[in-house]
């Protein structure tokens, strides 16, 4: 006879662990099944480079969407730190190398930096007004994320009508053109609509991505996880163990079938188990393969991730202190024109001539991910995320295309540095440079992300149509199987929201 559980969670990413904690807190017998030998999925931290004691957040980097309520509910000893700098965007004009500095708290230094770029203060004023409206919008939506899925009509009643038009009904392109004059400033704003989403500014997919990037905890602030992203996994695992959650590792689920009064599960290592409910912390396409539950079509993942360890921070041609430039998000080739051109080139199957990218330095805010000797010697990490690189670009001649993409991406960075980034890279114990890159295909292999799509599917607005019968946005065609990962409505990013909401739906079924 197979063992029987109240709930089984497939996948030990942070959402799966959050779901397991909530279920166990409510007295349920829970099993988490993980196909890898390690737990945490995309939220792991690892020593990527041989002999270099730097614990990198390898696949996911910053925290914004994780509700403080989840940390409180689960009694997690997990902290995040604010960055003093929001972003730095280098550029050149007729006078030479310069840069647009935007501090986290919009201040006079930021106004002066924008004025130096544009020639007057109009875009600085527009920036303040626009983001004041965005924050009001975020403040209204954030409290709904851990509640039953609201309707569009209910959300409209909570937000300013003009902001609804600008962020939901208009395309992001139209909103940017209505609010700002400068091409570079438009691009800096637009990037939040493109992270992990292969789209252009004229498609509402950008609006959805933009909203998720700006609503976290009602502020949209992206913070640095103390100890790296793996610190969140460590705390969730600690709580799971305290609460009596059971774990199987190195065990891939190959079949999950609704049997009317239970779900029957089989694994590749020939184990059988049953549960009253199943929570799938895997992509809907993976769930379709093992359960037959049809998944929606999805776009290609479209990003390249590059992790680096440096002997010292690079010096910039603009002369800005690197500790300022790299403390926030460092934008590369991300003017509005460059972003749209790269998208159009990639749509045609071409590697973008200039690859848009952004990066940040974790260790300027939190050095705890480095060994004390590395800290004393001035070592740092850099994490880069390149846009508009769909999986289709890498389908043929993967390794050759990857090499060219990495070359162009680093060239985009190098144009702003006094010396090429290669001159600053640390060496591992075998004398190899401490740099790694991950394509969408490699993300699929490592993490089970179909086509490397980090959202497990195409983003939906964090609400539903008035006619939609789903209560939590995690439901499937089976009343016993729920989506507990990024493929759920309100599931994208490192948030735990999908895990919480799947647990709430499962508890209603169990009770």
Secondary structure as the mmCIF struct_conf table of DSSP 4:
data_model
#
loop_
_struct_conf.conf_type_id
_struct_conf.id
_struct_conf.beg_label_comp_id
_struct_conf.beg_label_asym_id
_struct_conf.beg_label_seq_id
_struct_conf.end_label_comp_id
_struct_conf.end_label_asym_id
_struct_conf.end_label_seq_id
STRN STRN1 UNK A 3 UNK A 10
STRN STRN2 UNK A 13 UNK A 13
HELX_RH_AL_P HELX_RH_AL_P1 UNK A 14 UNK A 25
TURN_TY1_P TURN_TY1_P1 UNK A 26 UNK A 27
STRN STRN3 UNK A 30 UNK A 33
BEND BEND1 UNK A 35 UNK A 39
STRN STRN4 UNK A 40 UNK A 40
HELX_RH_3T_P HELX_RH_3T_P1 UNK A 41 UNK A 43
STRN STRN5 UNK A 45 UNK A 47
BEND BEND2 UNK A 49 UNK A 49
TURN_TY1_P TURN_TY1_P2 UNK A 50 UNK A 51
STRN STRN6 UNK A 54 UNK A 54
STRN STRN7 UNK A 55 UNK A 57
BEND BEND3 UNK A 59 UNK A 59
STRN STRN8 UNK A 62 UNK A 63
BEND BEND4 UNK A 64 UNK A 66
HELX_RH_AL_P HELX_RH_AL_P2 UNK A 68 UNK A 73
TURN_TY1_P TURN_TY1_P3 UNK A 74 UNK A 75
STRN STRN9 UNK A 80 UNK A 81
BEND BEND5 UNK A 84 UNK A 84
STRN STRN10 UNK A 85 UNK A 93
TURN_TY1_P TURN_TY1_P4 UNK A 94 UNK A 95
STRN STRN11 UNK A 96 UNK A 103
BEND BEND6 UNK A 104 UNK A 105
HELX_RH_AL_P HELX_RH_AL_P3 UNK A 108 UNK A 118
BEND BEND7 UNK A 119 UNK A 121
HELX_RH_AL_P HELX_RH_AL_P4 UNK A 122 UNK A 142
TURN_TY1_P TURN_TY1_P5 UNK A 143 UNK A 146
BEND BEND8 UNK A 147 UNK A 148
HELX_LH_PP_P HELX_LH_PP_P1 UNK A 149 UNK A 150
STRN STRN12 UNK A 151 UNK A 151
HELX_RH_AL_P HELX_RH_AL_P5 UNK A 152 UNK A 156
TURN_TY1_P TURN_TY1_P6 UNK A 157 UNK A 158
BEND BEND9 UNK A 159 UNK A 159
HELX_RH_AL_P HELX_RH_AL_P6 UNK A 161 UNK A 164
HELX_RH_PI_P HELX_RH_PI_P1 UNK A 165 UNK A 169
BEND BEND10 UNK A 170 UNK A 170
HELX_RH_AL_P HELX_RH_AL_P7 UNK A 172 UNK A 179
HELX_RH_AL_P HELX_RH_AL_P8 UNK A 183 UNK A 190
HELX_RH_3T_P HELX_RH_3T_P2 UNK A 191 UNK A 193
TURN_TY1_P TURN_TY1_P7 UNK A 194 UNK A 196
TURN_TY1_P TURN_TY1_P8 UNK A 201 UNK A 202
BEND BEND11 UNK A 203 UNK A 203
HELX_RH_AL_P HELX_RH_AL_P9 UNK A 204 UNK A 214
HELX_RH_3T_P HELX_RH_3T_P3 UNK A 216 UNK A 218
TURN_TY1_P TURN_TY1_P9 UNK A 219 UNK A 220
STRN STRN13 UNK A 223 UNK A 225
TURN_TY1_P TURN_TY1_P10 UNK A 226 UNK A 227
TURN_TY1_P TURN_TY1_P11 UNK A 229 UNK A 229
HELX_RH_AL_P HELX_RH_AL_P10 UNK A 230 UNK A 242
TURN_TY1_P TURN_TY1_P12 UNK A 243 UNK A 244
STRN STRN14 UNK A 246 UNK A 248
BEND BEND12 UNK A 250 UNK A 250
STRN STRN15 UNK A 253 UNK A 258
BEND BEND13 UNK A 260 UNK A 262
STRN STRN16 UNK A 263 UNK A 267
TURN_TY1_P TURN_TY1_P13 UNK A 268 UNK A 269
BEND BEND14 UNK A 270 UNK A 270
STRN STRN17 UNK A 272 UNK A 280
BEND BEND15 UNK A 282 UNK A 282
HELX_RH_AL_P HELX_RH_AL_P11 UNK A 284 UNK A 291
HELX_LH_PP_P HELX_LH_PP_P2 UNK A 293 UNK A 297
HELX_LH_PP_P HELX_LH_PP_P3 UNK A 299 UNK A 301
STRN STRN18 UNK A 304 UNK A 310
BEND BEND16 UNK A 311 UNK A 312
HELX_LH_PP_P HELX_LH_PP_P4 UNK A 313 UNK A 315
STRN STRN19 UNK A 316 UNK A 316
TURN_TY1_P TURN_TY1_P14 UNK A 317 UNK A 318
HELX_RH_AL_P HELX_RH_AL_P12 UNK A 322 UNK A 325
TURN_TY1_P TURN_TY1_P15 UNK A 326 UNK A 327
BEND BEND17 UNK A 328 UNK A 328
STRN STRN20 UNK A 329 UNK A 332
BEND BEND18 UNK A 333 UNK A 333
BEND BEND19 UNK A 335 UNK A 335
HELX_RH_AL_P HELX_RH_AL_P13 UNK A 336 UNK A 347
TURN_TY1_P TURN_TY1_P16 UNK A 348 UNK A 349
BEND BEND20 UNK A 353 UNK A 354
STRN STRN21 UNK A 357 UNK A 360
HELX_RH_3T_P HELX_RH_3T_P4 UNK A 362 UNK A 364
TURN_TY1_P TURN_TY1_P17 UNK A 365 UNK A 365
HELX_RH_3T_P HELX_RH_3T_P5 UNK A 367 UNK A 369
STRN STRN22 UNK A 370 UNK A 370
HELX_RH_AL_P HELX_RH_AL_P14 UNK A 372 UNK A 376
TURN_TY1_P TURN_TY1_P18 UNK A 377 UNK A 378
STRN STRN23 UNK A 380 UNK A 386
BEND BEND21 UNK A 388 UNK A 388
HELX_RH_3T_P HELX_RH_3T_P6 UNK A 391 UNK A 394
BEND BEND22 UNK A 395 UNK A 397
HELX_RH_AL_P HELX_RH_AL_P15 UNK A 398 UNK A 414
TURN_TY1_P TURN_TY1_P19 UNK A 415 UNK A 416
STRN STRN24 UNK A 417 UNK A 417
BEND BEND23 UNK A 418 UNK A 419
HELX_RH_3T_P HELX_RH_3T_P7 UNK A 421 UNK A 424
STRN STRN25 UNK A 425 UNK A 425
STRN STRN26 UNK A 427 UNK A 427
TURN_TY1_P TURN_TY1_P20 UNK A 429 UNK A 430
BEND BEND24 UNK A 431 UNK A 431
STRN STRN27 UNK A 433 UNK A 433
BEND BEND25 UNK A 434 UNK A 434
STRN STRN28 UNK A 435 UNK A 438
HELX_RH_AL_P HELX_RH_AL_P16 UNK A 440 UNK A 447
HELX_RH_3T_P HELX_RH_3T_P8 UNK A 450 UNK A 452
TURN_TY1_P TURN_TY1_P21 UNK A 454 UNK A 455
BEND BEND26 UNK A 456 UNK A 457
BEND BEND27 UNK A 462 UNK A 463
STRN STRN29 UNK A 464 UNK A 464
TURN_TY1_P TURN_TY1_P22 UNK A 466 UNK A 467
BEND BEND28 UNK A 471 UNK A 473
STRN STRN30 UNK A 475 UNK A 475
BEND BEND29 UNK A 477 UNK A 478
TURN_TY1_P TURN_TY1_P23 UNK A 479 UNK A 480
STRN STRN31 UNK A 481 UNK A 483
BEND BEND30 UNK A 485 UNK A 485
TURN_TY1_P TURN_TY1_P24 UNK A 486 UNK A 487
BEND BEND31 UNK A 488 UNK A 488
TURN_TY1_P TURN_TY1_P25 UNK A 489 UNK A 490
BEND BEND32 UNK A 493 UNK A 494
BEND BEND33 UNK A 496 UNK A 496
HELX_RH_AL_P HELX_RH_AL_P17 UNK A 497 UNK A 510
#
